[in-house]
Amino acid sequence: MLEVVTRPTKAFLYGSALFSFCSLLNVVQVFSLLLVPFSKRQFFEVNARVAGSMWKVMQWIMERRHKAQITFSGDKIPYHESALVFGNHRSFTDFYMFHSVAARRGMVNYMKYFAKDSLKYIPFYGWGMWIMGMLFINRNWQQDQIKINKMFARILDIQAPVWVASFLEGSRLTPSKLAASQKFMQGRGLPLLSNVMMPRTKGFIACVNKFRGSHVKHVYDFTFAYFHRTKGFGVAPDLVRVHTGQLSPEYKFHVHVKRYNLDDLPKDEEKLSDWVVQ
């Protein structure tokens, strides 16, 4: 009974504290706009550190305070290396999995996410994301392509360190969405996937083509796995659970990484799309 009462209280206190913290960061961001006419790179760096400070606080609560047990495997990632980063999408907790690696490789300040356009209207949090240069998309390729090209042009112009992170499935995995995805794959004669949905390849192809020959020379493929002590494989905690109680030994988290040289990827768009699917 105490836990039932305590958890909502913790969620309220945490949400209030995070809201206040975001408000203070927004003040810094608003003043940082004064830097734009003089130094776009300095404006970028200020907002990168603002974003990083928020990510670090949230990650500290998950990993240190609530004892999330995260293990890692796969290819070694060099420190402070820019990359295009993609992962499977099971839960909002996936963002913390990205950050768990980024924090250890000196890149947590430089995360740039593709996000739903509606998120930018969230007071303080969404406004901050907009100022720091997150890419808000409508899932309408004709409109999104223009936004993608503009954001990438800014990154390339100042040679900014960056992890451009996205979920190729386009949405969190649910039983109904997986069934619809499998039906689509079956209709196209593709192998049926049971743990991920059919990836959307247009955004990936646009990212790869835009950064060929730039300072962003690698692609990281992240696989996130979750395990619950009683419910088994694939069960991740929700955001409230992440920030309101100890996670270990109830939950286990794992990140597997594959690192590719961007120049080694197929240049033909159809072949590149096939590479993503396979």
N, C-alpha and C positions, 0 to 999 in steps of 0.2 A: 504493500500500500504506500509506503514511504517513497518507493521508487517512482510510482505513478504520479505522485504529487511533485516530487523533486524534479523529474525530467522536464515537464512543461515550464517549471520555474527557471531551470537552467537555460532552456531554449529562449525564454523571454529575456533573461539577463544577457545572454550571449548576443541575441539579436539587437538589443538596445545598445550594447557596447560596440558592436560592429557598425551599426548605423551611425553612432557618434564618431567613430574613427573615420568612416567614409566621408562624413561631413567635413571633418578637419582636412582630410586629403583633398577634397574638392576645392577648398579655399586655396591650397597650394597650387592646384591645377589651374584655377582661374587666373592667378597671378602669373603662372608660367606662360600664358598666352602672350604676355608682353615680350617674350623672347623670340617669338616667331619672325618678326621683321629683321632681327639681328642674327639669329643662329638657329636654324631648324634642327641642327644636330643637338644643340644644348636643350632645346625644347623637348626633343625626343628623350634625351637622357634623364631629364627631370621627371618626366612622366613615367619612364621605365622604372625608376626607383620608387615612385609613388605606388605604382602597381605592384612592384616586387615586395614592398613593405606590407601590403595587404595580404598577398599570397603567403608570405612567410609567417605572418601571425596565424592565419588559418591552418597552415601546414603544421606549425608548431603545436597547436592545440590537438590536432589529429594524431601526430606521431609521438610527441613527447608527453603531453598531458594525458591523452587517452590511450597511449601505448599501442598504436596500430603496428602490427607485425607485418612489415613489407619486405619481401625478398625479391631478388633480381637475377636475371639470367640473360644469356645471349651475347651479342657483340659489345665490345668495349667502346664507349663514346668518349672522344677527347674532350678535355675541359674547354669551355667557352667556344664551341664550334657552332656556327649558324647552320640551320637545317630546316627542311620541310618535314613536319612531324604528323603522323597519322596514327589513329588507334581505333580499335573496336569500341562500341558504345553500349554499355550495359546499364549504366547508372550515372547520376550526377557526380558520384564519387570518382568517376573516371578523371575528372579535372585534377583531383588530388594525386592521382597516379602519374599524370603528366608532371605535376609539380615535384613529386618525390624524386624523379630523375633530374629535372631541371635544376632543383636546388643543389643537388650533388655535383652538377656539372657547370655551375656558375651562370646559369641561364634563366633562373626564375624571374629576373627582372625583365626579361625580353620575350615573354610569351605574347603572341598575337593570335587571338582566336577568331574563327568564323562564328558568329552568333546570330540568333533570330533578331530581325529588325525591331520587333516590339520591345526587346530588352532595353533599348537605349532610352525609353521613356520612364524607366523605373527611377524615382527620385534618388539623387546622390550616387547610387551604385551604377545605374545605367548612364547617367551623365558623365561620370568619371570614365567609364569604358569608352564613351564617344570621344572625349578629349584625348585619351591616351592612344587612340587610333585603332581600336578594335574594328573588325570588319563586320558590319551588320548586313545580312542578306535576307532576301524575300523568297528565296527558292524559285525565282523566276530568272532563268539564265540570261535573258536579254538585258535585264536590269542589273543583275548581279555581276555580270562580266565587266561592266563599266566601273563599278565600285572596286572590284578586285584589281583591275589595271591601275586605277588611281592610287590605291594603297600601296601596291607593289612598286609603283614608280617612285613614291616618297621614300620607301626603304632603300631602293637602289640608288636614289639621288644622293643620300647621305651615307651610303655604305653601312647601314646600321646593323649591329649584331641582332639576330632574331631567330626565334623558333616560331614558324607559322604553323599553328596546330589546328587540326580539323578531324572530324569523324566522318569517314567516307560513307558510312551507312545513312547519314543524314538525319537519323533519329535514334532514340534509345530503343534497344531490343525489348519487345514484349511478345507474348505468345501469338497474339493476333497479327502483329506486324511481321513476325517471322513466317507465319503461315502464308500471308499474302506474298512475301518475298519468295518463298519456296514455289508458290504457284507460278510466279513470274519466271523463275529460273527453269522450272519444268517446261513451261511453254516455249522457252528459248533453247531447250536442249542442253542446258548447263548443269553441271554437277550440283546436287542439292546441298546447301550449307545448313548445319544444324546449330552452330554456336554464334554465327554472325549472319547478317542480312546481305543482300546483293549490294555491292558498293556503287555509289554514284561517281562516275569517272570524269565528268566534264570539268568540275572544279579542280580535281587533281591534275588533269592534263594542262589546264590553264596555269596552275602554279609551276609545274615543271618547265613548261615552255618559257614562262616569264623569267625564270631565274637561271636558265642555262647560260653559262659563260659569266656568271656574276660571282660575288663573294659567298653566295649560298651554294655549296657544292655537294651536299649530301641529303639523303632522304632517310628518315627513321620510321620504321614500322613497329609500333608498340602493340603488344597483345596484353590486355588486362584480364586477370583471372581473380575470382573471389571464392572464398569457401566459408560457409557457416557451420559451426560445430554440430548442429542438429539438422539443419535444412539442406546441407550439402553444397555441392559445386554450383557456382554461378549466382549465389545470393550475396548482394552487396548491401551495406547499410545505407539508409537514406541520409540526407544532409542533417536532419535533426538528430539522428542517432550518432552521427560522426562527432557532433559537438556537445553531446549531453551525457556521455558515459564512456567508461573504459571499453575498448574494442577487443583487446586481447585478454583471454584466449578464445573468445566467442567467434571472432572473425579473423581470417587470414587473407593477405593480399599478395599478389605476385605480378611483376612486370617482366615481360620477355621482349628483348629489343633486337631488331635486325637493322643493320646500317648498310645503305647502298650509296655508291657513287652516282650522283645525278647524271654524269656524262655517260654512264654505262647503260642507262635506261633507253628503250627504243625511241627513236625520233619520229617514227610514223605514229600518228595519233591512234589509229585503229589497233596497232600492235601494242602501244602503250596502254590502251584501255584493256586489252586482253591480259597484259602483264599484271595489272591491278587485280583483275578478277581471279586470275590463277594464283 
